[in-house]
């Protein structure tokens, strides 16, 4: 039985609470580094491949076509692949396709170092080895009914595996999925063909004793493959932990790892394996047009590389302990990520709780064509070091791809991120994704505190520099050689999934020709200006002069206003209606303008357009254009006090923030719920056509009839939607084993008998507390001048003083309502230092409704006609 101490907010424990919140809430100690691993000129830290003497040339992309059945089986037809990539010979086209897909699905680029670090420094929340396991103590795993890995976690189970029934001696007793004997070996796990990085204990004798518990264990820690081993979950790969030496092996106890918190809640625990993550973890999903009969056990032909992990439950995946989830505030924070969404700045935190949908990747040719017209971006500084297609002989043969860059500093870029920040070219955007999930993590986490971002101790976030990565990371260099193949793979494979091609799909396409024609007219008049690659030719007054190439930069808002005003004219709408009715309208149409839409017009939640990671001098500075950094402020938005619903004005900053890229409507029928955070419409965890259409039918009607959207549990119609609040009374729990030794010494005077308990609990945080009210508070001032820093600390102190005064007045055993009243008194001050004080998640995008003032709302009949057309996209 664990001993627990409930750390309440009283005068005696205020110091302890402050220390705990500032130093341990989310792994807030700086990542330790070995100074001998630094580059002498820059101080950048070398990755394991570099330290082991491996060159990028020894980490080549695999050309095994093990996934041939995926993605419509396209790689089985060399002529089809060659037709999609005409700038390459048929054989080269096929190889690029295969190498690109392998990169996407199994290449982790050494990021197992990051995920292992987080396993020991996320105060007990994240442990991917537990996520992969089927030990009875966990209560979930492959084929466990309501707690099956697919149904409960939303992870894609890898074909050819079955659940563990016991600890596997070959994997040091871990309960990992077992490969079916009837299946061929995973070719990427071949350490002879793809020799792993030999470093640390890899390849060393573990000096195991003759103790029976070691029976069947490997006597030597494997070196393995640089692709790792399959785990039974698509996108997660297993690597021997180079820190698992003889001493660690002697201490390893697989049963205690699953059952004894005093053992596994230890920051110094060395697991025998690390888990690496590929891009496929967040992007491979069930094919909309060939869904699996049993989602828990799909076949490769049922999986596609591009729809996104639409069924992914971040809260359950990133907080493994099912028994204590809901009463943990960390879980409540993850719980704000609705199924199919993830905060991509979770590790590289900008102090904004910002879950967004996993991007579906469709119609890249159309996107590239669109970029040549409106995606012109100016590069400067470190952004000039991004690779462009022109740097690679194969892709430079493509007239389209080669036209996306003009020397020395102009790129025409399709944007992927919701805020349009990835603006340095398609390859730069791709390469940044790999860093964000852990490539070269020893170097890039040097620039901030993982999960915390800026801190009083470490200071502000600084940019990770591409020039440094080129010097210290052979994984980076190997990755940049492979991403052109990833681009080629998606150029060829990312085709729309039409409802008409899905099993039983035609039964849902039952509109009359008259209704469908009316739907096309409505789309042309109200939707196409933001949701069509194909639009009528624009007048020179809209596209010329400072607005050439989209007008991206300091003048963007003026150029946007000209474009928007023109789309409201009869001239535009009449021409657009004729275009939508052309038989080839959907061909090579990405169904997005990819322009940056001001959030003042969208009225959607502002946290995504307020993201700061790509602004000047922040962590992704080298991966955003100078044009992005010069974007002007969009003006003021209205936000709402989460206590009484009172509206207030908030001035949006400039420098890149304030805009949202319109989502593509390609395969819209298969991607519900809607908005950039999946907050509009019901989640249906069934990937069948019927399941997707059930979600589509309700979600699209909530979009067009906003009054049907969910209302806030406490404020009702006082705010335009709902606020994500804690679902029950919760605590910030920190096992003392995760605390730095020095901090344990500081805390002992505040603990019963001066002894550290096994578990500290900070709270209670009452049910109904707005999660982002706490999660979005800036830990330090973005303005690093002395005056601003002091002022920020004064404001934090004022918040603490208010909380302390009010808490002292509460009786013991106070109710949630009484506890909320304490938090409520501090809300105005908390909003003042919030990096995003917008807490209503499902508001906005009122186009076509009576809430959009520039145009009259559509009739119910017109809305239904529009829905009929949207089903065909």
N, C-alpha and C positions, 0 to 999 in steps of 0.2 A: 504494500500500500504506500503510495507516494505521500510524503509530507508536503503540505502546501502552505504558503503564506499569501494572504490576500492583502496586497499593498493598497490601502485606501488613501485617498487624497486628504491628508491631515497635515498640520504643521510639522509634526515629528518626522513624517516621511516625505515631505516635499522635496528635500534634497535628493533622496534616493530615487524618487519618481523622475525627477529631472534628469538625473544621470542615466537611468534606465531608458527613458524615452529618447534621449539624445544619442546614446551610445549603442543601444542594443535592439531597438524596436525592429529594425530590418537589416541585420548584419552590418551595423554601422561602424565597424572597425576597419581601418584601411587594409587593403589586401597586402599581406607581407610579400616582400620581394627580396631576391638575392642580388645585392649590388654588384656581384661579380658577373651577373648576366646582362649588365647594361652595355649599350653601345657607348664607347668612350666619348664620341663627339656629341651625341644628342641626349644621352641618358635614357633612351628608349630600351625596352627590355626584350631580349631575344626569346623566341618561342622554342618549344622543345625540339622541333625539327632542325632549327638552326643550331641549337646547342649540341645536338647529336651529329652534326656534320652532314645532314641530309640536304640535298639541293632540290629545288622545285622540279628539276628534270627527272628525279627519281620518284615523284609523286604524281605520275601521269593519270589522266582520266581513263577509267576502265571502258573497254569496248565489248564486254560480254553482253549479249542481248537477252539477259535473264528475264526481263520484264516485257517481253515481246507481246504478251497477251493484253497488256495495259493499253490505255489510250486508243481504243477501237482497233487494236491489233495493227496499227499503222505501219510499224517497222517490219512487218512480214511482207510488205509490198514495196520493194525498192523503187518501183516506178512512181508510186504515189508520193513517196518521200522526195524523190528527185524532182518531181513536178512542183513541189512546194518550195524547193530550194534550188532554183534553176541556175544560180551563180556557182554551184558546185557540181563536180562530176557525180554521177549516180552513187559510186562507191563512197566518195567523200561525204556526200549528203547523208547517206545512211550512217556512216561512222559518226558524223557530228550529231545526228539525231540521238544515237545510242549513248554516246559519251555525255551529251547534255542531260539526258534523262537519268543516267546513272548518278551524275553529279547531284541532281535534284533529290533523288530518292535515298542514296546511301552515303554520299560524301559529307563528312562532318568537319573537315578542315581543322582538326585538333581542338575542337571546342569542348571536348570532354573535360579539359582542365577547368573550364568555367563552371560546368554543371557539378563537378565534384566539389569545387570551392563552395558553391551555393548550398550543397547538401549539408555541409558542416557549418554554414554561416547564415542560414535563414531561420535561425532560432526554432528549428523543429518543424518547419512547414514542408519543405520540398525534399524529396528523396526519390529520384527516378528508379533506383533499384527496387524500392518498395512498389512503385507504380507498376513495374514490370512483373511483380511476383504474384503468386497465387497461394501464399501461405494462409492457412485457415484463420490466423489471428487478424488478418487484414479485412476479411469479409468481402473482398471483391477480387476479380480476376476473370480470365477467359471462361466463358460458358457457365456463369453463375447466376442465371436468371435475371432478376431485376438489378443485381449487382454485377452482371457481366461487364467485361471491360468495355465493350461497345456501348451497351445500354446505359451504364452508369457513368463511365468516364468519357465516352464519345471518341475513344481512340480506335484506329483502324487496325484490327488484328491481321497479322501477316498470314497469308495462306501457307499451308504445309506445316503448321504447328498445332500442338495440342497442349492443354494445360498440364502443369506439373502436378504430380500426386505425392511427391516427396522432394526433399532436398537433393540436388544434383551434385554428387561428389566431384564430377569433372569441373564444376563451377563453385567449388569450396562450400557446398551445402546450400546454395541459394535455390529458391523455388522458382525457377525460370521455365518458361514454355519449352517444350521438347519438340525437336524436329521429327516429323513423321518419317519412318524408315523408307516409305515408298517414294519419297521425293528426292530429287537430285540435290547434291550439296549446293549451298550458297556459294557462287563463284568468287564473290568479293571478300569472303573470309579466308581465302587462300593466301597464307602468309609467305608462300614461295613466290607466287606471281605478284603479290602486292605486299612486299615485306614491310612490317610495321617499323615505327621509330624506336630503335633500341636505346633506351635511356633509363636511368634509375635501376630498379630491381628487375626490369624486364630481361628475361633470359638468365636470371640468377637462381642459384640453388636456395630453396626456402628452408632447408635444414629442418624438415619436419620430424617430430618425434614419432615413436611407434605407437603413440596413443591411438586407440581404436577410432576416436572421432576424426582422425586424419585419413582414415581408410578411403582410398580412391581419389584423394586430392592430388592435383598436379604437384610433383616434387620440385618442379622448376616453374617459375612464373613465365608464362608464354610471352613471346614478343608480339605474336599475332600479325594481323594485317593492318595496313593504314586505313582500311575501310571498317575495321572492327568486325564483330560477329553480329548476325541477326539476333533479335531479342524476342521475336513474336509480335512486336508492335512496329508497324511501318513508320520509319523515320527516326527510330531510336536504335543505336548500335552500341555494342559492348566492347570495351577496351580493357586489357590488363592494366591495373593501376601501378605505375612505376614506383609508388611509395610503399607498395605492399611487399616489404622485405621480410627477412626471417623473423625479426622481432614482431612485426605486425601480424604475420601468419601465426605466431605462437599465441597471440592475444585474440585471434579471430574466433568468434563463436557464432555460427549462423543462426542457431535457435534463439540465442539472446538478442541477436540483431532484429528479430521479428517480435519478440515477446517482452523484452526487459528494457523499459525506458531509461533506467540508470546506465544501461550499456550503450544503447544507440543514440541517446541524447548527450552526445559528447563531441565537442568541437574537434577533438584530437583523434576520433575514430578513423581508422584507415580501412576502407572497404577493399576487397580484392579486385574490384572492377570499377571503372568509371563509365559513365554513359554519355555518349555523344549524340547530338541532334542534327539531323539533316533538314533541309528546307521542306522536304516531304512531310515531316511531322505536322506542320501547320497547313499544308496545301493539298496533300493527296486525300481524296475522299471517294465515296461511292459514285459511280457514273450515273448521272441523271437519266441517261437513255438506255442503260443496261444495268439496273440496280441489282444487288445481290438478293437471292431468295432468302438467305439467312444473313443479316448484317453482321452477326457475331462471327460468322465464318465465311467471308467473301472469297471468291476466286479472283485471280489477277485480272481476268477480263471484266470484272465488275468494278474495277478501280480506275480512277483517272487522276492525272497529275495536276490538273488545273482548277478544279472547282472550289478548293479551299476546305479546311476542316470545319464544316458547317455544324457539326454535332459535338464539338469539343467543349467539355466542361472545365474551364480553367480552375474554378474553386476546388473541385474534387481532385484534379490532377496535381495541383500545386500545394495541396494540403492533404497529405496522405492519410491522416488519422481520422477515419470516419466516425469514431466514437465521440470525439470531442470537437467536431467541426463547428457546429453552429454557435457554440458558446465562445468561440475564439474570434477576436476582432480581426485577426489576420485573415481568417476564412471569410468573415463578413466583407472584408475589402476585396478579396478575390471573387466573392459572390456577386459583386457588381458587374463582373464580366459575364454577360448573358451568353448562353450557349452559342458557340460559333464566333465569339469575340475574344480578343486578347489585347492587353495594353503592351504595345511593342516597345514602350519605354519603361517597362517593368524593371529591367536590370539597370539600364542607363537612365535612371529616374530623373524626371524634371519636376518632381513634386506636384504632378497633376495626375489624378486618377482618370485614365483616358482609354478605356477598352474600346476597340474598333473591330469591325468584321475582318475575318480572314479574306484576303483578296482573291476573288476568282480571276483567272488569267485567260482572256479570250481575245481573239482577233488582233494579234500583234501587228500584222501587216497594215491593217486599217489604222491602228494607233500610230505607227511610224509615219504613214502618209499624212495623218492629221498633224503630227509634230512638225513636218516641213512647212506647214502653213501658219500655225499659231503657237508653236512651241519654242520659238527662238529665245535662247538664254545666253547671257554674257557671263563668261567665267573669269575668275581672278584668284590670285593667291594660290592656296593649296588646291583649289578646285581644278586648276590647270593640270594637275598630276593624274587626273582620272583617265583611264584608258578609253579610247574611242574605237569604233569599228574600223576606222582607217588605219589603226595600228596593227591590224591582223590581215595578212595577205588574202586569206580565204574570204572573209566577210567584206573586205574592201572591193572585191569583185562585184558585189551587189550595188547597183546604181542607187537603190533606195537607201541602203545602210550607209554607204559612203557619203551620201548627201546630208547625213545627220550631223556632220561636223565641218566647220569652215575654220581653217587655221587663221590666226593662232588661238582664238579664244571664244568662238561662237559655236554653241551646240543647239541642235533642234531635238528636244527631248520629250518623249512620252512620259507622263507622270503617273506613278503608281500609288504613292502615299496619299492618304485622304486630304492632307493639307497642301499637296503639291510641292512639298519641300525638296523631294528628290529630283533635282533640276540640273544635273551635271552630265546628262546623257544616260542612255539605257544601261550601258555596262557599268557605269559608276553606281547607278541605283541598285543594280544586281549585287555588285561587290559589297556595298554597304550592308545589305541584308545578312551576308555571312558573318560580318563583324558583329552585327547586332545580336546574333545568336552564339557568339563566343569565339570566332576566329581571332587569333592573336590576343586573347583575353589578358595575358600577362602584361601586355603593353597598353591596351586601350582602357583597362580598368585602373591604370595608373592615373588617369585624368579625372577621376571622380570616385565616389564611394559607392560600390554596387548596391542597388536597391534604395540608396539614400540620395545620391546626386551630390550637390554641394553640401558642405558641412563647415561648422565653426573650426574644426581641427584641421581639415584638409584644404579648406578654402573653396573658391569657385571652381566650376567645371572648366576644363581647358580642352582644346581640340585635339583629337587624335589625328596625326599627320600622315598622309599617304606616303610622303617621302621617307618617314621613319619606318613605316610598315615594309616598304621595299627593302630596307636595310636589315631589319631584324626578324622578319617573318617569312620563312620559306613556304609556310602554308598559304600566306597571302599571295606570294608570287605564283605558287602552283594554282591557286584558285583563279587568279586573273587570266591564266592561260586557258582555263576551262570554261569561263563564263561566255565567251562567244559561241561555244557549242550549246550552252543552255539556251541562249537566245535563238539559235538555229532550231533547236528542238521545239520551242514554243511557237516560232514562226510557222513551223510545219504542222504542229499538233493542236494548237489552241483554237479549235473550231467551235462554233456555237452548238449547243445541245438543244435542238428544237423539240418542242412537245410532240409534234407530229411524228417524230422518229422514235419516241419512247413507247414501250409496250402499253397499249390501251390509251395512248395519248390522244388519238383522234376523237375519242368519246367526249373529251373536254372541249373540243374545238367545234362547237355546235351552233355558232352564231350564224344568222342569215347574212347573205351578201350585202343587203342594205345596211344592217347594223355594223358590219365590218367596215364598210365604206365610211360610215359616219364616225366610227372609231378612228380611222386613219385621218379624217379631217380634224378631229379634236386633238389628236397627237401632233399634227402639223402646226396647229394654232397655239397649243399650250405647252408642249413638251419638247419638240424637236430643237428649239433654240439652245437647250442645254443637253439634250439626249439624242443627238444625231451627228455622226461624222459628216454626213452629206447634208449640206445646206445650200441655198441659192447663192450665187455670186454676190459678194457684198460690195457696196459702193466704195469708191476711193476715200471718201470722207471717214469711213470706218476702219479701213485697212491701211491707209497710206500714212506717210510722215512718221511721227513718233509712234504710231500704232502698227507699223509694219512688223510682221512676224508675231502678232499677238499683243505687242506693246508691253511686254513684260519688263518691269522695272519701276522706277519712281513715278512714271506717268500712267501706270496700269489702270488706276481707278478711272481716270478720264477716258481711257480707251474702252474700258468695260462699259461705262455709261453710254458711250456712242453705240456700241454693239447692242446693248440691251434695248436702247430706245428704238433702234432700227427693227429689232425683232418684234416690237409691238405694233409695227405698221401693217396696213393692209397689203402693201407691196410685198413684204416678206412672207406674210401668211399665205397669200394667194399662190406665190411661187412654191412655197413649201408644200402646200396641199397637192399640187401637181407632182412634185417630186416623190412624196410618200406613196403615191398611187402607181409609180413606175414599178414594173415587175422585178427589177434588180435593186430596189431600194435597200433591202437588207443585206445584199451581197457586199462584202468588205465594208460593212458599216459597224463601227464599234459602239454605236448608240450612246455616245458621250461626246461633248464638245471638248472635254479636258481643259476648258478654261477654268480659271480660279474664280469662284463665285463668292462675293462678299457675304459674310455671315449676317450682315444687317438685312440682306434680301432674303436669305434662306430662313432666318430665325430659328435655326437648329441649335442644339446644345453647342456652346462655344469652346468646350475644353479641347477638342481636336484642333481647331484653328488657333488655339492659344499655345500649342506645344512649342517648346523653346529649344529642343535639341539641335535644330538645324540653323538657328539664328547665328549671327556673326560671333565668332570666338567661343561657341559652345561645342559640345562633343562632336557633332556631325558637320561642323563648319566646312570641312573639305569636301563634303558631299552635297552641298547646296550652292547654287549659282550666286553670282553677284547681283543678278537681276532679282532673285528671290529676296536677298538681304535688303534690297532697296524698295521693296513694296511699301506703299503708303498705308496709313491707318484707314480702316473702313469707317471710323467714327464710333458712335455710341450704340450699345445694345442695352436691352432691359434684362435685368436679372431679378430674382425674387428671394426675399428673406424666407428661409425654410421653416421659421417658427410661425409667422403670421401671414406669410404670402405677400407682404408689402413689396411693390415694385421699386426698383432703384436703377439708376443709370450707371453704366460701367463703360469707361473709355477703352476701346481696343487699342493695343499698342501697334506700332509700325514695325518695319524691319523683317517682314515675312509673315507675320501672324495676321489672322483675321479672315482667311479664305478657305474654301473647301472645293475640291475637285468633284464635279458631278459624277456619280456612279454610273457605270455602264449598265444598260438595260438588257444586254445580251443574256439570253436564257433566264429572263426575269422570273418565269414561272417556277424555276427550280431553286431560287436563292432567298426566299422569304425566311424569316421576318426582315423588315426593312429599316431604313435609315442607317447611318454609318455605325451604329452601335446595336443593331438588331432589336431596338426597343419598341418598334411598331409591329404588332401582330403576335400571334402565338407561336411558340416553338413546338414543333412536332418532331419527335425523335425517330421518325420512320422515313428512311430514304427512298421508299417506293414512290412510284408516280402518284398513287393515291395520297400518300402522306405528304408529299411536296405540294400537291394541289390543295389539300386541306389547309395548309399554312398559307399558301398564296391567296386563296379566296378570301380569308378573313383579313390578312395583312394588307392586301391592296385596297380593301374597302376601308380599313382604318386610315390609310394614307389619304384617300379621297373624301372620307367623311371623318374629319378629325375629332368630332364629338364622340366617336365610338372608341377613341383611344383610352387607355388606362388612366385613371385619375389618382391623385395622391391620397394615401390612406388617412392622413391627418388633416390635410388642407382642402381636399376636394377640388372644387372649381375655382378656388382662390389663386391657383397657379395653373398654367396651361399644360398640364401633364402630370407626371409623377416624379417623386424624388426617391432615390434609392436609399433606404433607411435600414438600420440594423434590425434583423427580424426577431431578435430576442436579446435578453441581457447578455453581455459578452465581456470578456477580459482580454487584455494583452498578456499572453502566457509566454514565459521565458524559462525554459529548463536551465537551472544554474550551471549545468555542464557546458552550455554554450557561451557563458559569460567569460570575458577576459579575466585572467587571474587577478589583476590589479583591481578590477571593478568588484570582484567578490570580496576583497579585503575592505573596500569602501562601504559595501552594503552590510557587512556583518553587524555593525552596531545597531542597525535598524531591524534586525531579525530576532525572533524569539530565542533567548538564551545565547545570542551571539553566534548561532550556528546557521550556516547556509542551508535552507531547505532544498529539496530536489526541484521544486517548482515555485517560481514567483508568478504572481498574478496581479496585474495592474488593472484596477477597475473598482466597481463595475461601471461599464458603459451601458446606459439604459437602452432598452428596446425603443426603436423609433428615431434614434440619432442619425442624422444625415451622414452617411459614410464619408462622402467627399468633403464635408465640412472639416473633418479632421485630416483626411488624406491629402487635401490640396493646400494645406498651410505651408508657406515657404519657410524652410528651416533657417535660411540666411537671406539677406537682401541680395537681389540680382545686381543692384548698384553697389559696387565695391568701394565707393568713397567712404572715408571714415565717418562722415556725418550720417550717411544713409545706413551704415552698419549699426551705428549706435542707436539711431532712431528705430530700427527694426527690433533690436534687442529690448528697447524700452516698451515697444508694443507687445512683444512676447511676455515681458514681465507683467504688464498690465493685465493681460489675459489670465496669467497664473494667479494674480492677486484677486481678480474677480471670482475665479473658481474657488480659491481657498476661502475667501470670506463667506461665500454662499454655502459651501460644503459644511463649514463649521456650524451652520445654523440648522442642518438637517438632523433628524432623529436617527438612531441606529435602526437598521432595517427599513430604510426609506424606500418608497415605491418607485417604479420607473417614471411615473409622472413627476414625482418630486425631484428625482435625479435629472430629468430632462429640463426642469425649470432652472437648475443650476447651469447646465450647458446653455440654455436659452439666453441667459443674461450676458453670456460672453460672445454670443453669435455675431453681433455687429462688429466687434473688434476682430473676431476671427475672419470675417468676410473681408475686412480691410487689408489683411495680409495674405489673403488667399491668392494663389496663382491662377485659379479659375473659380470665381464665386457663382458660377452658373450650375445649379444642381438639378434642374428639370431635364430629364434625359430624352423624353420622347416628343418634344415640341418641334414645330417648324415644318418646312416644306409644305406650305399651304397652297401651292399653285393649283388652280382649278377649283378652289373652294371659296366660300364666302369670306374666309379669313384673310385672303390675299386681296388687298385693297385696290391695286392698280387695274384689275380686270374683274368683271362680274363672275360669280361662281357658276360652275357648270350645273345643268339640270341633272337630276338623277338618271334620266335616260341617256344623257351624253356620257355620264360617268360609266355606266354599264357598257355602253358602246366602246369606250376607250379600253375598258378591261378586256373586252373581247379581242381587241387588236393586240393588247399587251401580251396575251397568252401566246400569240404567234411568234413572238420575238425570240 
